Every structure is written in C-alpha cells, then in structure tokens.
Amino acid sequence: MKAKTTPVVSLAFLLLIPSLLGQAPSPSLKDEMRTPWARSNERYIRQWLVVGAFKPGPSSSALETDFLAEQGGETGIKPANGLAHKRAEGTPAKWHPVDSWGDPFGIMDGLDQREDGTAAYAFATIKRPSAGKALLSFGSEAPIRAWINGRLVLDRNVDRSLTPDEDSAEVDLNAGDNGLLIKVVQLAGRAVFCARVLEPGSVLARTKAEIGPSISASGDALTVKTDIATPNPGLKPVTVEFVAPGGKILFTKTVPRGTAVSIPTGGFADGPYEVRCTTRTLTDRLYVTHLGWYKGGSIPAARELLNAAAAADASKPEGFTLKMLADMIEDRLGGKPDQVKGNPWWKIHSPLMEFAELKLEANGQAGARIRPYGFYRLAYRDDVDGSPQFCRAYLPPAYDPAKKWPLVLQIHGFNPANPKYVRWWSADSRHPGINAEFANHQGVIYMEPHGRGNTTYLGLGDTDILTVVALARKRFNVDDDRVYLTGDSMGGWGTWNVATRHPDLFAAIAPVYGGADYHSQVPEAELAKLSDLERLRFEKQSSWAMADCLLNMPIFVHHGDVDKSVSVDYSRYGVRMLQRWGYNVRYREIPGRGHEALDVMNDVIEWFLQHKRNPDPLHIRIRSAELRNASAYWAQVEQAVSPLNFMVVDAEVIEPNTIRLDTENVAEVTLSPSKALIDPAKPLRIIWNGALQTATLKEGKATVAEAAHSNPQLKRSILPGSMSDFTTTPFAIVVGTVSKDPEMVQMCRDKADVVIKNWREWQKQEPRVFKDTELNDQDAARYSLQLIGGPEANAISAKLASRLPLEIAADEITIDGKSFKVTNAAVQMIYPNPLNPERYVLLVAGTSADGLYVSDPLNRDMGDWDFAILDGRYAASARRIAPMKLRVVTGMFDSSWRVADKLLFPGDEEIRASTKPIQRPRPNQNIDPKVFAAYVGQYQIPNGPLLAISLDGSKLMAKPGGQPGVELIPESDTTFFVREINARVIFTKDSTGKVTGLTVSEGGNDFAAAKVE
C-alpha cells in the first residue's frame, strides 16, 4: 500500500484502506488463463494460522511439552482464527492468520514472549482432490515437529542453518482438507522454517540453496558440514574458509560436497568470525554461503563498542556509525550488556563484526571493508534536519577497485511499524540475498538505501537515493553507465518516483508491484465529473505522471495477479500505456502470487546486466508538474508559464547542431547537449515550437526564454515553491514567544509541539527548534524557517514582515494585496526567505489564538499549494467534502511569487455556511474523569485495524493500529479534537448511556467505528 509521508495516519484515511488496497473483483471467464503443466506444485506454503509463544516449565522441554492440551492437544487440535489457549502464567495466546513474506517463515515474528527455548505453532490446510500419497518437504534452522492430520511425521531436535527440503516425509492425505501442524522452538534467536507439499518421487533442482552447510563447536575446533546430503563426489566440491574481520582468511580447505571439515580454532584470537562455504553450480556459477561464529565471550566486546561510541566524534560518519551500532547492540540484547546473562553472541555478531572492521581501518588497514565480499555501511548526515543516514552496500566476491562495477539499488517497502533505523529489515545483514555471480561470471555492487524510511521516495526519500549513489561513486569504482534501480511495494512506487525524476541516472529499472493511477480505480462516472483542477491533482499523484521521460529507459515490471494490497490493475494500466507509446517495457505477471516475495531479484539482475545507459540520447522527453524535477539528460526546464499545469518537453537532435524543441507550459529551458551530440564550438540552431533561434553554448549550456525577466525573484528549480517542498531544504522550527496574549504564546508552543512530535515519530530525529528571541542572524539565513506565529506573536515574523507579502489583522488577512475578511482564522504561506534566496519561510499564523488553533502546521492536504487561509470549518457527520471547499481560500503564487486571480481557489461559501466551526477548548474546561474512563476500549474501524482508546493520566489517547498514539482534546463530554490531523472524534451512546462506538470526521471524510471491547 502506498504510504503517507507522516507517521500519524489520518483516522479517516483508514476508512479508505479497502479502496486503496485495490481489491480487484474475481476475474471473469474471459480473463481466465492457464499456466504450463507441471507434475507437482513446487511452491512453499506461505499462508498460516499461528499461535504462541509458549514457555515451558522450569524443568521441561518446549519441544516435548504439549501447549495445546486444553483444546485437543497437538494430535487433535482444530485451529481456527481467534481460538485461544491459556499460557502457564495465565495470559491468552490466540490463533491468528499470518502470511509469510517469502518461502522461509519466521514463525516468532510478531509474537509476544518470544525468547530462546519458547515454542510456537503454525497450521495450514492442505487441499487434495483425491486421497493418496504425497511428500511433505521441510527445512528449518531450529528444533521442529510436524503432524499431518494428527499423526507425527517429523521430529528434529537440531541446531543448523536453514536449507529448504532438508527433511521429507511421505504421507497419506485424505481427499479434501488435511491439517498440517508445525511446532518450532526458538534456538539461538532463530526460529525459521519452510514447508511444501510435493508429489511422491518429485525430483527437485537445487535452485534456492545449492548447498546447506552447518557448523558446530566443540572445544578448540569447529566442525563444518558442507551440505545436508552425504558426500557426493559427482558434484562440484566445496571450499571452506575461516574468515576474520577485514577479510583475512585464516583457514581454507576444499573437500567433496557433503564432507565434514574440522577447523582448529585454538590459536585464533577471541572475537567475531565468518565461515564461508563456496562451490559451483551446474552452470559453473559461484555459490556462496556465510555462517557467523564468535570465539569467546561477546559481552566484553559489546561493552567496548558502547564505550567507543560514547567517546566518538558524532560529527563524523565513523562516529555516528559507532553510535548506531551501539544502539543496535542494546536493541538486540534488550538492554545494556552488563544486564545480559550468558553469551548470546548470535544476537550481536553483525555489529561486533562491523565494529572490528572499523577498528582495523582506524588502525590503518586499508580495505577492511572495501574488499571482496565486503560489507560497507555508507553514512552521511542529512543537512535537512542534521540526522545520520545509512545505506548498506555489499561488494561482489571478485571486487577489484581497479575495475568498474555495475551498481544495483534495491529500495525497501513500507514498514507499518515505522521503527528506528536499527529495527528496519536487514539492518544487521552482512550479506545480500542475491546470487554471487550472474551471466558471464559478472558480479554487482548491491546497495539497500534507507530512503529516510516511509517516504515513498519523494522529497527526502528521493534526495537520499541521489546522495547514496553519489557516495557510492566516491567510495567504490562504479560504472556510471550500469546503475540500476528496483524495489517492491513502496519500493516499487519509489522506483517509478525516482526514475521518472532522474531518468539520466539509471541504465534500467524494475518496479515490483508498485505504482498506481486513478484511472484504474475511479469509476467511469466519477472520472467524467472531475473538474480540471481535480483531474490535475489526481494526475500529479499518478506513478506515471512523469513517465514520458523514460523514453530511453528499459523497464521490467513484475506483479502477482492476486495481490490484495496493490491491485494488479495498476501495473497493467501503466504497462499498457507505456507499450502504446512504444517504450521499452517488459511485463511479468505471476499467477497465484499476492503481496509477498516474488523471488525475482536474481532474474531482474540478469536482465539488468543486459543493458547500459545511453548518456547522450538523440531524443528526450520531459513531463513534470514539479519545477524541481523537470529535467532529463540534456534539458532542464527553468520556468513554467503556469504552476497549475504540467511542463512538457519533446526535444531531439535532428541535424548537425540543430535541435527541435517542442514545449508546452514552458517559459524558459536550458539545453546542455554533449560533444557526442553537437559541436560546441559552432552555433546551436534551436527550433522552438516552430520558431528558429540561434544560441552559443557557454560552459556547455544554452538557455532560451519566452521573454527576459526583470523580476530578480523567480520560482526556480532550487526553490520552486509549494509547502511540501519545505522539508527538502535544511530547515528549523521557530516558535513565537512575544505575544502579549498568554493564550497565543501557549498556542504557538502547542502548534510547534505538533510539528516536533510528528518529525520525531516519523524520522526518529529531533528537528532544529529555536525560540524566536534566540535565533541569531546567521541561523536565520542558514535554514528554511517554519515560523509559528505571525508578527504579533513571533519576533522573527515581525523582523521579516516588511519583506513578506502578508498582512494579518484581527478581521482580515491580505496576501500580496489581495484581502480576505475572516474571523478567528489561520494563514499558512511559503515564500523565499528574504535572508537567503535558496531557503524558504513557511509562516503559520493566526488572527487570534482561536485562529491559530485551527491551523494545520503539518500542511496535510495543503502540500501542493503555496498558501491557504482556513477558519476551522469541518463538515457535519456523514458529509464528505473536499477540504479546499471548506477553506477561505487556497492558492499558488505565479512564477514571480506574486498573487494572480487565476491561481486563487476560494472555498464554497454555500457549503461553508452549512458547516460547523472548530471551537478551541478553554483552559478551564473541566470534565469528570469517569466520562473518559467510559470511552476506554477497542473500536473496530470498518475494513481496517482496531482503534485503541486509553487513558494516560488525565489524557484520553487514541492509537490506530500500530501507529503512534494521539491525544483526544475535549471540546465537550462527547466531542474531542485531534490536533495532529485536525480531526473530530464524537463518541456515541445508546438509550441507557452505554458507549457503543464513535464517529470520526476529518478532511471532509467521516466514518463510524463500533466499540468491541
């Protein structure tokens, strides 16, 4: 699902989840398609019912304890969603559905009370058309038992690495439904398994795991079993290497596959190591597996890392990387090292290995991380908010800094938990989940950017991708003509978003079930009713709004045909449109797959490596509604005619030193064709919309414009405007403190707190915050300033007032000479910072404390606009009204940062007259605490998550799903306001006074949620 770019999800937005998920209807018979015949369905089971975790008694074994005894036991249980079991300490554990992301299933993920020695169960129904034999095939990295229809068919009390199909059992299945119950015990932090049902006698190619090595320690030796099978001299041998931090190989031996190798470790220093096992596939490609191991106690090393982090210089990448690793150590251990019992090295092996390599580099060992098989965590501090940012980079087995290497960027999907960095997927992974070699024995540098978390790779996220590519070019020898981009889910959206804004950066892209367009989901009748403005706003949100610039880009799209989170109709629409244009697009739709791992990465990289970037295409196109991102290859739009239309460019070198330049809504454009396209020493002939112009290149560039500009202040790509662009620049929040009205002072603080809390919860970073009386001139010019409070309330607003086109009176707000009569209203406006032409001022002000109360400093639904005046109107229950119609006015400045009537959009006065005003709660408002207590409980959002209402001291809090909690501010004993999202929550009661549910009204949308607990 496409993510909102803020951590506190709008409550009303949850109502839209079913439509956003794009749950397509069942295909008609006309759409029915067959798949090639196969003797056996080789797919692993990914849909499970799960329950746990369960702790055994003090002297009991979790594998031997039947934790399901009160519901029929392990041999008689009939699991169902919601069926509860009572744990030994009395807490309930309920069966619930979990879809595995990939073939390996981490059964403990998301369960409470999970720890080493605890058990969990997974159940799946196997349907068979007729009775007969089948082969159950398993792999696990922890103790496992399995029952089919109540009969035990697998019992393995082992510690090993996960290898698919390591165990199998031939079973008799009934016609119809058969129950498969699996029990796994967590061991050394691991509890992953995989399972599938095959026809008897199935012969499987070893494609997922060529070998399945495992290690065991005894005394001063490690024993490495090189494969799950018995020795097989007919297959390629296995080379076992014992690798120290920095890549030094301390032991190596090549043996037949399946042989056990003993590694003497007595002479090795304490610390982290890796065991690397390599072999060759049938096609002679390198296959590699790494296993971690630690000699000695890991806790002293963890303590050393924390001490080094505390003393590190946090202004340098090495320093804040150490601080991040220390955070990772404490997170994995669940506290400080001194609080940990035993030696759980497996939890912290990765950060300790990284720490050891950082120490080697600090002591002068070059190449401790930049080496064959190297793991290098790129780090930089983002000027936007001063936050440390990271990107994992994995170097290929044959990495040679003297050779140029292809670079593949894989960008992640939306993480509903929005955790801190160290809790993001694979944050401590030291090796990539891709093949070691590809066609012609090629390797790739593989990078996994963080993209500033859940950003859909717009704004902050887009900039992050550009930054890490630039860092990679500095650190590694990257082939600039072989840089590739792929990602799934939100990463699929991001692949479209980033590539269409920077097409000249990539050689090819491969979005995986990402992207959306309104044509696929909005009904035909509704499409016909859209106004020009509504259509423009829908179009700007389309993943293919800027796809014209992909003219020279090979594209490979993947989607599962039963995806319930991102409708396959989206990809079908985008692909069909690009194919109609004659673009180089390939589409693979995978039958039976949903929003899950499609296991296509290796195929995608094989396809990537067939393509090289053409940095100098003869023919280019641009289509963009964003001046900041209106460029491709050798053309950059400098000025638009109107900010409310797309800028379109179709340019082509048609003759020597002659360029055809056809444009729409473009007032100025810069051309920078290279020597590969033109002779820079000769005049350049430009046929712009049919009219011939002649230009001479200066420093490789020529700019043509409709007319000369006398206004020195123009919208430019570096400062194009719209409130959403504010956080793409280094910014600070400036809190007004100088109002003579104490309530206005408090309101400025409250509104600033909303922004601060939002940024903290979304980006896990404290934003820069200044009091207006403490901001010096240097910082005022260094940052874009979000000024909370107008000239009466904020000293910086007052200082800049004469240079901003805004006047605020008690009953009137004037923007660039255009006045609007208002009562208790707020104004929000973005404008160039008078102290720095490359920074903004984003003013949030009110005509009064009541006026400032109705402001929305997070700019929800106002990000596309330069200014808005609002006076706190909200629709009555069950009325869905566009927020623009409820405001006094919404508008854009023209290209000269001036107000123009054609760019103003007043609210609908008839609708506004029928709506309710938001009332600011008065400080002395007193509500009986018993009223709050009656509202505590769980409320079911239709087709969405549970909304939890709880008490936090004297505050009533709401928490939708896994999102952060928000305070419900009382307006009356039944009506509450959520300032973070300008929403109103009204509790409903029956005739006896019992609370039965609530209604949420936000942004012109309403929904009701019934109280269930």
SULJOZI-V746215 format. One record per pair of residues at least 6 apart in sequence whose C-alpha atoms are under 6 Angstrom apart, sorted by the first residue. I is the first residue (numbers start at 0). J is the second residue. Records with the same first field share a line. If there is no record, write none. Layout:
BEGIN
I: J / J
END
This chain:
BEGIN
0: 564 / 565
1: 489
4: 454
5: 761
6: 761
11: 1001
20: 564 / 565
21: 565 / 566
22: 563
39: 197 / 198
43: 102 / 194 / 195
44: 194 / 195
45: 98 / 99
46: 98
47: 96 / 97 / 121 / 122 / 123
48: 94 / 95 / 96 / 121 / 122
49: 94 / 95 / 120 / 121
50: 93 / 94 / 119 / 120
51: 92 / 119
52: 112 / 113 / 118 / 119
53: 117 / 118
54: 117
55: 61
61: 118
67: 73
70: 76
74: 149
75: 149
80: 94 / 95
81: 93 / 94
82: 93 / 94
83: 92 / 93
84: 91 / 92
85: 91
100: 595 / 596
101: 596
102: 193
103: 192 / 193
104: 191 / 192 / 193
105: 190 / 191
115: 185 / 186
116: 185
117: 184 / 185
118: 183 / 184
119: 182 / 183
120: 181 / 182
121: 180 / 181
122: 179 / 180
123: 179
124: 177 / 178
125: 176 / 177
126: 175 / 176
127: 174 / 175
128: 174 / 175
129: 174
130: 172 / 173 / 174
131: 171 / 172
132: 170 / 171 / 172
133: 169 / 170 / 197 / 198 / 199
134: 168 / 169 / 196 / 197 / 198 / 199
135: 167 / 168 / 195 / 196
136: 164 / 166 / 167 / 194 / 195
137: 164 / 166 / 167 / 193 / 194
138: 161 / 162 / 163 / 164 / 165 / 192 / 193
139: 161 / 191 / 192
140: 159 / 160 / 161 / 191
141: 157 / 158 / 186 / 190
142: 155 / 156 / 157 / 183 / 184
143: 155 / 182 / 183
144: 153 / 154 / 181 / 182
145: 151 / 152 / 153 / 180 / 181
146: 152 / 179 / 180
147: 178 / 179
148: 177 / 178
159: 213
160: 213
162: 211
210: 226
211: 226 / 227
212: 224 / 225 / 226
213: 223 / 224
214: 222 / 223
215: 221 / 222
219: 263 / 264 / 265
220: 262 / 263 / 264
221: 261 / 262
222: 260 / 261
223: 259 / 260
224: 259
225: 257 / 258
226: 257
228: 257
229: 257
230: 256 / 257 / 258
231: 256
232: 255
235: 279
236: 254 / 255 / 256
237: 253 / 254 / 256 / 277 / 278
238: 252 / 253 / 276 / 277
239: 251 / 252 / 275 / 276
240: 250 / 251 / 274 / 275
241: 248 / 249 / 250 / 274
242: 248 / 249 / 272 / 273
243: 272
244: 356
245: 356 / 367
269: 294 / 295
270: 293 / 294
271: 293 / 352
272: 292 / 293
273: 290 / 291 / 292
274: 289 / 290
275: 288 / 289
276: 287 / 288
277: 286 / 287
278: 285 / 286
279: 285 / 286
284: 436
285: 435 / 436
286: 435
296: 342
297: 344
298: 336
305: 325
308: 321 / 322
311: 318
312: 318
313: 319
316: 378 / 379
324: 350
327: 421
328: 347
329: 335
331: 346
349: 427
356: 367
368: 374 / 375
371: 395 / 396 / 397 / 398
372: 394 / 395 / 396
373: 393 / 394
374: 392 / 393 / 429
375: 392
376: 390 / 391 / 392
377: 389 / 390
378: 388 / 389
379: 387 / 388
380: 386 / 387 / 388
382: 729
383: 728 / 729 / 730
384: 766
390: 447 / 448 / 449
391: 446 / 447
392: 445 / 446
393: 444 / 445
394: 444
395: 442 / 443 / 444
400: 476
403: 476 / 477 / 478
404: 477 / 478
405: 443 / 478 / 481 / 482
406: 443 / 444 / 482
407: 445 / 482 / 483 / 484
408: 446 / 447 / 484
409: 447 / 485 / 486
410: 447 / 448 / 486 / 490
411: 486 / 490
412: 487 / 488 / 489 / 490
413: 453 / 489
436: 442
450: 460 / 463
451: 460
454: 460
455: 489 / 493
456: 493
458: 727
459: 727
461: 497
480: 611 / 612
481: 506 / 611
482: 505 / 506
483: 505 / 506 / 507 / 508
484: 508
485: 494 / 508 / 509 / 510
486: 510 / 511
487: 511 / 512
488: 512 / 513
491: 510 / 511 / 512 / 513
492: 513 / 514
494: 510
499: 545 / 546
500: 628
503: 632
506: 611 / 612
507: 552 / 553 / 554
508: 554
509: 554 / 555 / 556
510: 556
511: 556 / 557 / 558
512: 557 / 558
514: 542
515: 541 / 542 / 569
516: 541
545: 622 / 623
547: 620 / 621 / 622
548: 620 / 621
550: 582
553: 583 / 584
554: 584
555: 584 / 585 / 586
556: 586
557: 587 / 588
558: 588
559: 588 / 589 / 592 / 593
560: 567 / 589 / 590
561: 591 / 592 / 593
562: 593 / 594
617: 651 / 652
618: 650 / 651
619: 650
620: 648 / 649
621: 647 / 648
622: 646 / 647
623: 629 / 645 / 646
624: 645 / 646
626: 716 / 719
627: 716
629: 636
633: 670 / 671 / 672
634: 669 / 670
635: 668 / 669
636: 668
637: 667 / 668
638: 666 / 667
639: 664 / 665 / 666
640: 664 / 665 / 666
646: 663 / 664 / 665
647: 662 / 663
648: 661 / 662
649: 661
650: 659 / 660
651: 658 / 659
652: 658
656: 677 / 683
657: 684 / 685
658: 685
659: 686
660: 686 / 687
661: 687 / 688
666: 704 / 705
667: 703 / 704
668: 702 / 703
669: 701 / 702
670: 700 / 701
671: 699 / 700
682: 694 / 695
683: 693 / 694
684: 692 / 693
685: 691 / 692
713: 894 / 895
714: 894
721: 863 / 864 / 865
722: 829 / 862 / 864 / 865
723: 862
729: 782
730: 782 / 783 / 784
731: 767 / 768 / 784
732: 768 / 784 / 785
733: 768 / 769 / 770 / 771 / 785 / 786
734: 770 / 771 / 787
735: 747 / 771 / 787 / 788 / 792 / 793
736: 744
737: 792 / 793
738: 744 / 791 / 792
743: 848
747: 787 / 788
759: 765
771: 793 / 794 / 795
780: 834 / 835
783: 838 / 839 / 840
784: 840
785: 840 / 841 / 842
786: 842
787: 843
788: 843 / 844
789: 796 / 844
790: 796 / 797
804: 814 / 815
805: 813 / 814
806: 812 / 813
809: 846
810: 820 / 821 / 822
811: 819 / 820 / 821
812: 818 / 819
823: 846 / 847 / 849 / 850
824: 845 / 846 / 850 / 869 / 870
825: 844 / 845 / 850 / 851 / 854 / 868 / 869
826: 843 / 844 / 867 / 868
827: 842 / 843 / 866 / 867
828: 841 / 842 / 865 / 866
829: 840 / 841 / 865
830: 839 / 840
831: 839 / 840
832: 838 / 839 / 840
844: 851
845: 851
853: 871
864: 890 / 891
865: 891
866: 890
867: 888 / 889
868: 887 / 888
869: 886 / 887
871: 916 / 917
872: 885 / 915 / 916
873: 914 / 915
874: 914 / 1003
877: 1005
879: 1003 / 1004
880: 1003
881: 1003
882: 1002 / 1003
883: 906
884: 906 / 907
885: 906 / 911
886: 906
887: 905 / 906
888: 904 / 905 / 906
889: 904
890: 902 / 903 / 904
891: 902
892: 898
920: 970
935: 948 / 949
936: 947 / 948 / 1012
937: 946 / 947 / 1010 / 1011 / 1012
938: 945 / 946 / 1008 / 1009 / 1010 / 1011
939: 945 / 1008 / 1009
940: 1008
944: 960
945: 960
946: 958 / 959
947: 957 / 958
948: 956 / 957
949: 955 / 956
950: 956
955: 966 / 967
956: 965 / 966 / 967
957: 964 / 965
958: 964
967: 975 / 976 / 977
968: 975 / 976
969: 975
973: 985 / 986
974: 984 / 985
975: 983 / 984
976: 982 / 983
982: 1000 / 1001
983: 999 / 1000
984: 998 / 999
985: 997 / 998
986: 996 / 997
987: 994 / 995 / 996 / 997
988: 994 / 995
995: 1010
996: 1008 / 1009 / 1010
997: 1007 / 1008
998: 1006 / 1007
999: 1005 / 1006
END
